[in-house]
């Protein structure tokens, strides 16, 4: 499973996978959802890194896309 943290205030899509600490500690907040985007973004899951990258580049073309772990 691959997770993307979409952060609207900083305009970043960060891809996380494996035993990443950020994935383990992700949680829904008032402004960021899990499997849903809220006002500040959220966490979305994908089957592959390629699908995650494609989603980010298609939907958030002006965001920085990076891979954390």
Secondary structure in CASP SS format (residue, H / E / C, confidence):
PFRMAT SS
TARGET T0000
AUTHOR 0000-0000-0000
METHOD secondary structure of the structure
MODEL  1
X C 1.00
X E 1.00
X E 1.00
X E 1.00
X E 1.00
X E 1.00
X E 1.00
X C 1.00
X C 1.00
X C 1.00
X C 1.00
X E 1.00
X E 1.00
X E 1.00
X E 1.00
X E 1.00
X E 1.00
X C 1.00
X C 1.00
X C 1.00
X H 1.00
X H 1.00
X H 1.00
X H 1.00
X C 1.00
X C 1.00
X C 1.00
X C 1.00
X C 1.00
X C 1.00
X C 1.00
X E 1.00
X E 1.00
X E 1.00
X C 1.00
X C 1.00
X C 1.00
X E 1.00
X C 1.00
X C 1.00
X E 1.00
X E 1.00
X E 1.00
X E 1.00
X E 1.00
X E 1.00
X C 1.00
X C 1.00
X H 1.00
X H 1.00
X H 1.00
X H 1.00
X H 1.00
X H 1.00
X H 1.00
X H 1.00
X H 1.00
X H 1.00
X H 1.00
X C 1.00
X C 1.00
X C 1.00
X C 1.00
X E 1.00
X E 1.00
X E 1.00
X E 1.00
X C 1.00
X C 1.00
END
